[in-house]
Structure formats: C-alpha cells, structure tokens
Amino acid sequence: MNDDSPSIHPQSLRQSDLAETGGIGGHPQGLTTLFFTEMWERFSYYGMRALLMLFMVKTAAEGGLGFETKKAAAIYGTYTMSVYLLSILGGFIADNFIGARRAVLVGGIIIATGHFTMAAGSLATFYAGLVLIALGTGLLKPNISTMVGSLYRPTDERRDAGFSIFYMGINIGAFLAPLVTGYLAQSADWKLRLSAWGLDPAHSWHWGFGAAGVGMTLGLLVYLRQNARLAHVGHPPTPAANGSRPWGKLALVALGSLALILAMKASDEYPALVYGLFALQIAAILGFAFRPHPDSQRLAAILVFFFAAEIFWAIFEQAGSSITLFADRLTRNEILGWSFPSSYWQSVNSIWVIVLAPVFAWLWIKLGAKQPSSPMKFTLGLFFVSLSFILMLPAAHLTATGKVGPLWLVGLFFLQTIGEMLLSPVGLSTMTKLAPPRLVGLVMGIWFLAAALGNKLAGVLAAEFKSDQADQLATFFWQQALWVAAAAAVLLALVPWVKKLMGNVR
C-alpha cells in the first residue's frame, strides 16, 4: 500500500547474524517474525479504515454516528494525518529512549487497545480509540521497518529482496482486512445471524472494529512468541556518559507534532491555512535552491518531491473517504450476480499492487539507464492519479440514471496503483539518496510528513463530496483532476531544474 514504504536504518550485527538464512526464502528468521507481525498490524489498520468513513456517515438507525459528510471527512483526514505525523515522534522515542524492538511491542499493545475501545460502542470510546490507534501506530510503524533494515548489513545482496517480502506482507494484510471486517460490519448474512442470536444487527459495525483488534492481537502473539529471533536488533540506545536522555528535545518534538495536528485541524474551519502552508513550502524550496552549497540544493529537490507527494496523497487517499462513499451509495456492488459489501473495494488497491509490483520491478531492470529520472517518475505518478479522477467523470454523469457498474472503480484503482508504483517506492529511494548523511533521519521524517499532510488534505477535499447531484459530483472529480494535472504539468516543466538540483543523483 501507499503508506508503508519502509525506512532503512541498519545497525551493526554479529557476523553470525548476518549469515543466518533460516527465514522466508533464505532470509534471516527475524524477517519471518516481522513479516507476520506487520501483516496483522496492517490487517488491523486497513480493516478499521475500510469501515471508518461509512460508520461515521450512517444514521443511528443503521448503527452509525449520523455525521454529515463534511464533518466525517474532517475527522477522517485528521486521524489519517495523525497516524503518519506521529511516526516522527515514535521514531524519536525509539532512537533515543526505548529502542525499536520495545517500541513495536508497546505500539502494538496501544493499537489493539484502541481497536477494542472503538468496539465498545459509545461516542467517547470512538474518539478515544482513534487517538490510541494513532499513538500506537506512530510507535510501531517506523520502527518495525527499521528492524527489517537492521537484519542486513548495507552490502547484503538479500536486502532489497527482504524489503520486497516485507512489503508483500503489508499488502496481504491490507487485502484480507476489508474482506473480514467488511463482512462483519455490512453483510446481510452476518446481520441475520446476529438477529438469530438475539443481538442487535445495527451493532454489526462494532464486530468489524473488534475483528481489527483481534488482528493486532494475533500480530502481538507472533511477535512475543518469536521475539528471540530479534534479540540482536532494535536495542535501546546507550545513554550518555552522565546518564542523561534528551527529554527537552522529546518535549519539542511532541509539542511540535501536536501543534501541527491542531493547526491542520483548524484548516477545517479556516481553509486559508492550507494555502499558507503551500506558500511556506514554495518559499522553502526557493530559499534552499538559490544557495550555492550542494546539500542546500539537494534539500530543495527533496522539498519539490515533498510538494508533489503531498498533492498525490491528497487524491490517492480519498480511497477511504469520497471513493468509499461513491462505492457505497452510487455503485452496483455485485459481480455475476454475487453481491458484496461496499467496504470490499478497499482490497482492490492491494490486489493491483501485488499484480503490478513485479511488472514495475522488471521494467526498471529492463530499461536500466534508460529509465525515466526520479522527477519524471513523480510527474507520471501525478498524471496517472489525475487520470483516475478524469475516468470518474462519465461515471459521475451516469449516476443521474442510477447506480453504475463496478468496472469504473476497478479502473480507478488500476490507474491510481500505477501512479503509486511510480511515486511511492521511487520517493523513498530518492529521499535516501539525496539526504545529506547527517540529515537522513530528518529527511525520512519529511517523507512521512508529506504523507501526513496529504492525508489531511484528502479529508479537506472529500468534505465537498455530494452524491445526490450528478453534475456536482462530476464537478468534484473534474476540479481535482485538473488541479493535479496542473501540478504534473508544472513539475514536468521543472524536471531539468530539479535534476540540476539533485547533482549526480539520478
């Protein structure tokens, strides 16, 4: 999936650890442990996310919260933004206090607690659950990827393949989750079974949230049972000679994260804050670009990629908001006479990732030095995500006569996944190559921040989704497609300049 590109922070290992081949496909055994832990954690995250928007907008009679679309989209955007933004804080805590191994364990416990809290069924537990899941994911998400990198020395030829295996675990979890939680939350068969047991079928949503918690619990059991395989990685840092820890810096990172979350939340009421943020980013790009030092110019290039990624995620991440509502209200969710819950659509991106990832891996190897540069790949990524919303224009007009067929959404997710393959893994690789050695951690934080702000912007845009007027719906898709296409055109024009800023980095 889009949001899970692993970061790489190798630690020094014993020679015996480096030679270990007892895991999946001849990899270290620790990779197997982390594969299944992350698979279940992603099951919990995407299982809950598949239901979140729908649960908020459904009426109380349907078991939901009865929120208006605008309010639900704002909450959704703030939550998904917080998940990514808190990864910076979680990485800092692990690097300076408890180590990656303990951070993953604590994060997993907090996540599971959050899911079960959401399943309790009140408005207070709903909000408390969201906060807990965001905090726990912030701890687990960056640090489990760090441990994957720690299993290999930088020159180990198995390294890239190991991350590919880990990435496959992410997508297996993301594929299975909506099928399970969506069935429990929306399926007519399950609602009938609840009625037969004397339970209120309107509470089926909480069974879905509970299943997400069970998934995280299974991940924790795998992690604890096989923790000995990770005994050589993820250790807490050695304290300073005087035993002090950087508590002051921790407070600054925490306060900075909270301030940014609150500022972006305020953009729900004051959209001008978003334009101000864009202006600051452009000013930062120009400020670094016109300094003569190569590191400054590379930072300018990093910020250009940040800006492009932010816009990309603003469209792509509407899969969980506006596209979820389109699937639920305006799509015939049936294939060859088989009807399925609308939340099942959240599995389609993972299917396309599993199908297309080997194709793109082969393509880049085949093209070799002739493959497009990183800024050109970003341009193409923006173009394809714009094209996905252009595809929805005729679908929007067709809703005037009733629900549309499922192939429209199949096509949308296909185009968006092509865009993801062009931008997400390329972006991670480019960040690590461009980052000055002393600023690698900061640059990886910037990459997470782009996803965070893009997710919030996705919520802001989805707030304008209206399903009752075909013309307004077409305008909704057209305006965003045009906006992203314009961004792609600007980036295309800037490709030579960005390549110059990158220096000898391709």
C-alpha positions in Angstrom: 0.0 0.0 0.0 0.8 3.6 -0.4 1.6 4.5 3.2 4.1 1.7 4.2 7.3 2.2 2.4 9.9 1.0 4.9 12.8 3.2 6.1 16.3 1.8 6.4 18.5 2.3 9.4 20.9 -0.6 9.7 22.5 -1.4 13.0 25.8 -3.3 13.5 25.3 -7.0 13.8 27.3 -10.0 14.7 28.8 -11.9 11.8 26.7 -15.0 12.8 23.5 -12.9 12.5 24.4 -11.7 9.0 24.9 -15.3 7.8 21.6 -16.5 9.1 19.3 -18.0 6.3 16.6 -19.8 8.3 13.7 -17.5 7.4 11.4 -17.0 4.4 13.3 -17.6 1.1 16.7 -18.0 2.8 16.4 -14.7 4.7 17.0 -14.2 8.4 14.4 -15.7 10.7 13.7 -12.3 12.1 12.2 -11.3 8.8 9.6 -14.1 9.1 8.6 -12.7 12.6 8.4 -9.1 11.3 6.5 -10.2 8.1 3.7 -11.7 10.1 3.6 -9.0 12.8 3.3 -6.3 10.2 0.8 -8.3 8.1 -1.5 -8.5 11.2 -0.9 -4.8 12.1 -1.8 -3.7 8.6 -4.8 -6.0 8.8 -6.0 -4.1 11.9 -5.3 -0.7 10.3 -6.9 -1.2 6.9 -9.7 -3.3 8.4 -10.7 -0.4 10.6 -10.1 2.2 7.9 -12.4 0.4 5.5 -15.3 1.0 7.9 -14.4 4.4 9.4 -16.0 6.8 6.9 -19.1 4.6 6.4 -19.6 4.2 10.2 -19.5 7.9 10.7 -22.0 8.8 8.0 -24.5 6.1 8.5 -27.6 7.1 10.5 -28.2 5.9 14.1 -30.9 3.5 12.8 -28.2 1.9 10.6 -25.8 1.7 13.6 -23.7 4.7 12.7 -22.9 8.1 14.1 -25.0 10.1 11.7 -22.3 12.7 10.9 -22.6 14.9 7.9 -20.1 14.1 5.1 -18.1 17.3 5.8 -17.7 16.5 9.5 -16.8 12.8 8.8 -14.3 13.7 6.2 -12.6 16.2 8.5 -12.3 13.6 11.3 -11.0 11.0 8.8 -8.4 13.4 7.4 -7.2 14.4 10.9 -7.0 10.8 12.0 -5.0 9.5 9.0 -2.8 12.6 9.1 -2.0 11.9 12.8 -1.0 8.3 12.1 1.8 9.5 9.8 2.8 12.6 11.7 3.2 10.7 15.0 5.6 8.3 13.2 8.2 11.1 13.6 7.6 11.2 17.4 7.6 7.4 17.5 10.9 7.1 15.7 12.5 9.7 18.0 11.3 7.8 21.1 12.8 4.6 19.8 16.1 6.1 18.7 16.7 8.0 22.0 14.9 6.1 24.7 13.4 2.6 24.4 14.8 1.1 21.1 12.8 -0.2 18.1 12.1 -3.7 19.5 10.3 -2.3 22.6 8.6 0.5 20.6 7.0 -2.1 18.3 5.7 -4.1 21.3 4.3 -1.1 23.1 2.8 0.4 19.9 1.1 -2.9 19.2 -0.5 -3.1 22.6 -1.8 0.5 22.3 -3.2 -0.2 18.8 -5.0 -3.3 20.0 -6.4 -1.4 23.0 -7.6 1.3 20.6 -9.5 -1.1 18.3 -11.2 -2.8 21.2 -12.1 0.6 22.7 -13.7 1.6 19.4 -15.7 -1.6 19.5 -17.3 -0.6 22.9 -19.9 1.5 21.1 -20.1 5.0 22.5 -19.1 8.3 21.0 -16.5 8.8 23.7 -14.9 5.4 23.1 -14.9 6.0 19.4 -12.8 9.1 19.7 -10.6 7.5 22.4 -10.0 4.6 20.1 -8.9 6.8 17.2 -6.4 8.6 19.5 -5.0 5.3 20.8 -4.6 3.8 17.3 -2.8 6.9 16.0 -0.4 6.9 19.0 0.3 3.2 18.8 0.8 3.3 15.0 3.2 6.2 15.4 5.3 3.9 17.6 5.1 0.7 15.6 5.1 1.9 12.0 8.6 3.4 11.6 10.3 1.1 14.0 9.3 -2.3 12.6 10.7 -1.1 9.2 13.8 0.0 11.0 14.3 -3.5 12.3 13.9 -5.1 8.9 16.8 -3.0 7.7 18.8 -3.9 10.9 18.7 -7.6 9.9 21.0 -6.9 7.0 24.3 -5.2 6.5 24.3 -2.5 3.8 26.2 -4.7 1.3 24.0 -7.8 1.9 22.6 -8.7 -1.6 19.4 -10.1 0.1 18.5 -6.7 1.4 16.2 -5.4 -1.3 14.5 -8.7 -1.7 13.9 -8.8 2.1 12.1 -5.5 1.9 10.1 -6.8 -1.1 9.0 -9.7 1.0 8.1 -7.4 3.9 6.1 -5.2 1.6 4.2 -8.2 0.3 3.2 -8.9 3.9 1.8 -5.4 4.2 -0.3 -5.9 1.1 -1.6 -9.3 2.1 -2.8 -7.9 5.4 -4.4 -4.9 3.6 -6.1 -7.2 1.1 -7.6 -9.5 3.6 -8.7 -6.9 6.2 -11.6 -5.3 4.4 -13.0 -8.7 3.4 -13.2 -9.8 7.0 -14.2 -6.5 8.8 -16.5 -5.5 5.9 -18.4 -8.8 6.1 -18.9 -8.4 9.8 -19.9 -4.8 9.6 -22.1 -4.8 6.4 -23.0 -8.3 5.3 -26.7 -9.1 5.4 -25.9 -12.7 6.2 -24.0 -11.7 9.4 -26.7 -9.3 10.4 -29.3 -12.1 10.1 -27.0 -14.3 12.3 -26.8 -11.6 14.9 -30.6 -11.3 14.9 -30.9 -15.1 15.3 -28.6 -14.8 18.4 -30.8 -12.2 19.9 -28.3 -9.4 19.2 -29.0 -6.0 17.6 -27.8 -6.2 13.9 -27.3 -2.4 13.9 -24.3 -3.1 16.1 -22.5 -5.1 13.4 -20.0 -2.2 12.9 -18.5 -2.9 16.3 -17.9 -6.5 15.4 -15.8 -5.2 12.5 -13.9 -2.9 14.8 -13.4 -5.8 17.2 -12.0 -8.0 14.4 -9.4 -5.4 13.7 -8.4 -5.6 17.3 -8.2 -9.3 17.1 -5.9 -8.9 14.1 -3.4 -6.7 16.0 -3.6 -9.2 19.0 -2.6 -12.0 16.7 0.3 -9.9 15.4 1.4 -9.3 19.0 1.3 -13.0 19.8 3.5 -13.7 16.8 5.9 -11.0 17.9 6.1 -12.2 21.5 6.4 -15.9 20.7 9.2 -15.4 18.2 10.9 -12.4 19.9 14.1 -14.3 20.4 14.8 -14.1 16.7 15.1 -10.3 17.1 17.3 -10.3 20.2 20.2 -8.8 18.2 18.3 -5.8 16.7 16.3 -2.9 18.0 18.2 -2.3 21.3 17.7 0.8 23.3 20.4 3.4 22.7 23.4 3.6 25.1 22.8 6.5 27.5 25.2 9.4 27.6 28.1 9.3 30.0 26.2 11.3 32.5 23.1 9.1 32.1 21.0 11.9 30.7 18.4 11.5 28.0 17.2 14.2 25.5 14.0 14.9 27.4 14.0 18.5 26.2 14.2 17.5 22.6 11.4 14.9 23.1 9.2 17.7 24.5 9.9 19.8 21.5 9.1 17.0 19.0 5.9 16.1 20.9 4.8 19.8 21.1 5.7 20.4 17.5 3.7 17.3 16.4 0.7 18.4 18.5 0.9 22.0 17.2 0.9 20.8 13.6 -2.0 18.5 14.2 -4.0 21.3 15.8 -3.1 23.7 13.1 -4.2 21.4 10.3 -7.4 20.5 12.2 -8.1 24.3 12.3 -7.9 24.2 8.5 -11.3 22.6 8.5 -12.7 25.9 9.6 -10.1 28.2 8.1 -9.1 26.8 4.6 -6.6 29.7 4.2 -4.2 27.8 6.4 -3.8 25.3 3.7 -2.8 28.0 1.2 -0.4 29.4 3.7 1.2 26.0 4.1 1.7 25.8 0.4 3.2 29.2 0.3 5.7 28.3 3.0 6.7 25.2 1.1 7.4 27.1 -2.1 9.4 29.7 -0.1 11.5 27.0 1.4 12.2 25.4 -2.0 13.4 28.7 -3.4 15.3 29.5 -0.3 17.4 26.3 -0.4 17.6 26.2 -4.2 19.4 29.5 -4.6 22.1 28.7 -2.0 25.4 27.6 -3.6 26.0 24.6 -1.3 25.2 21.2 -2.9 23.5 20.0 0.3 21.2 23.0 0.2 20.3 22.4 -3.4 19.6 18.7 -2.7 17.3 19.8 0.1 15.5 22.0 -2.4 15.0 19.0 -4.6 13.7 17.0 -1.6 11.2 19.7 -0.9 10.0 19.6 -4.5 9.4 15.9 -4.2 7.7 16.5 -0.8 5.3 19.0 -2.5 4.5 16.6 -5.3 3.9 13.7 -2.9 1.6 15.8 -0.8 -0.6 16.5 -3.8 -0.5 12.9 -4.9 -1.6 11.6 -1.5 -4.4 14.2 -1.4 -6.1 12.4 -4.3 -4.9 8.9 -3.7 -6.0 8.8 0.0 -9.6 9.6 -0.9 -10.0 5.9 -1.4 -11.0 5.8 2.2 -13.3 8.8 2.1 -15.0 10.1 -1.1 -14.4 7.0 -3.1 -15.7 4.9 -0.2 -18.9 6.9 -0.3 -19.1 6.6 -4.1 -18.8 2.8 -3.8 -21.4 2.6 -1.0 -24.0 5.0 -2.5 -23.6 5.0 -6.2 -22.1 1.7 -7.3 -23.8 -1.7 -8.0 -21.7 -3.8 -5.7 -22.2 -7.1 -7.5 -20.3 -9.3 -9.9 -22.0 -12.1 -11.9 -25.0 -12.0 -9.5 -22.9 -12.0 -6.3 -23.4 -9.1 -4.1 -20.7 -7.9 -1.7 -20.3 -5.1 0.9 -19.1 -1.8 -0.4 -16.1 -1.9 2.0 -14.6 -4.8 -0.1 -13.4 -2.1 -2.5 -10.7 -1.2 -0.1 -9.0 -4.5 -1.0 -8.6 -3.7 -4.7 -5.6 -1.4 -4.4 -3.7 -4.2 -2.7 -4.6 -6.7 -5.5 -3.3 -4.3 -8.1 -0.1 -3.7 -6.0 0.5 -7.4 -5.9 0.0 -7.7 -9.6 1.9 -4.6 -10.8 4.9 -4.5 -8.4 6.7 -7.4 -10.2 5.9 -5.7 -13.5 7.5 -2.4 -12.5 10.5 -4.2 -10.9 11.1 -6.0 -14.2 10.5 -2.7 -16.2 13.1 -0.7 -14.3 15.7 -3.5 -14.6 14.9 -3.9 -18.3 15.2 -0.1 -19.0 18.4 0.2 -16.9 20.0 3.6 -17.5 17.2 4.5 -20.0 14.5 4.6 -17.3 12.9 7.9 -16.5 14.6 10.1 -13.9 13.0 10.4 -10.4 11.4 13.8 -11.1 9.9 12.4 -14.4 8.5 9.3 -12.5 6.9 11.7 -10.0 5.4 13.6 -12.9 4.0 10.4 -14.3 2.7 9.4 -10.9 0.7 12.7 -10.6 -0.5 12.3 -14.2 -2.0 8.8 -13.5 -3.7 9.8 -10.3 -5.2 12.8 -12.2 -6.3 10.4 -15.0 -8.1 8.2 -12.4 -10.4 11.1 -11.4 -10.9 12.0 -15.1 -12.1 8.4 -15.6 -14.8 9.1 -12.9 -16.3 12.0 -14.9 -18.6 9.8 -17.1 -19.3 7.6 -14.1 -20.5 10.6 -12.2 -22.8 11.7 -15.0 -24.2 8.2 -15.3 -25.3 8.3 -11.6 -28.1 10.5 -12.7 -29.9 7.4 -14.0 -29.0 5.1 -11.1 -26.0 3.2 -9.7 -23.1 2.5 -12.0 -21.3 -0.8 -12.6 -18.2 -1.9 -10.7 -15.7 -1.6 -13.6 -15.5 2.1 -13.1 -13.9 1.6 -9.6 -11.7 -1.2 -10.9 -10.3 1.2 -13.5 -9.8 4.0 -10.9 -7.8 1.8 -8.6 -5.8 0.4 -11.5 -4.7 3.9 -12.6 -4.1 5.0 -9.0 -1.9 2.0 -8.3 0.2 2.7 -11.5 0.7 6.2 -10.0 1.6 4.7 -6.6 4.2 2.4 -8.2 5.8 5.4 -10.0 5.9 7.6 -6.9 5.9 5.8 -3.6 8.9 3.4 -3.8 10.7 5.8 -6.0 10.2 8.6 -3.5 11.6 6.5 -0.6 14.7 5.5 -2.7 15.2 9.1 -3.8 15.0 10.5 -0.3 17.7 8.2 1.0 20.0 9.0 -1.9 19.5 12.8 -1.7 19.7 13.2 2.1 23.0 14.5 3.5 24.4 11.8 5.8 23.9 13.9 8.9 20.2 14.6 8.0 18.9 11.1 6.9 16.6 10.9 9.9 15.2 14.3 9.2 14.6 13.6 5.6 12.7 10.4 6.3 10.6 12.4 8.7 9.9 14.9 5.9 8.7 11.9 3.8 6.3 10.8 6.5 5.2 14.4 6.8 4.3 14.6 3.1 2.0 11.6 3.6 0.6 13.1 6.8 -0.3 16.5 5.2 -1.6 14.7 2.0 -3.9 12.6 4.1 -5.3 15.7 5.8 -5.8 17.4 2.5 -7.6 14.4 1.2 -10.1 14.8 4.1 -10.5 18.5 3.3 -11.2 17.8 -0.4 -13.5 14.9 0.4 -15.7 17.2 2.6 -17.1 18.6 -0.7 -18.3 15.2 -1.9 -22.0 15.2 -2.7 -23.7 12.1 -4.0 -27.2 13.4 -4.7 -26.5 15.6 -7.8 -24.7 14.1 -10.8 -23.5 17.5 -12.1 -22.0 18.5 -8.7 -20.3 15.1 -8.5 -18.7 15.5 -11.9 -17.5 18.9 -10.9 -16.0 17.4 -7.8 -13.9 14.9 -9.8 -13.1 17.4 -12.6 -11.8 20.1 -10.4 -9.4 17.8 -8.5 -8.3 16.1 -11.7 -7.5 19.5 -13.3 -5.6 20.7 -10.1 -3.4 17.6 -10.1 -2.9 17.7 -13.9 -1.7 21.3 -13.5 0.7 20.2 -10.8 2.0 17.5 -13.1 2.5 20.0 -15.9 4.4 22.4 -13.6 6.6 19.5 -12.4 7.2 18.4 -16.0 8.5 21.9 -16.8 10.7 21.8 -13.7 12.3 18.4 -14.4 15.6 19.8 -15.9 15.9 22.3 -13.0 15.2 19.6 -10.4 17.7 17.2 -12.0 20.3 20.0 -11.7 19.4 20.5 -8.0 19.9 16.7 -7.5 23.5 16.9 -8.8 24.9 13.5 -9.6 21.9 11.7 -8.0 19.7 10.1 -10.7 
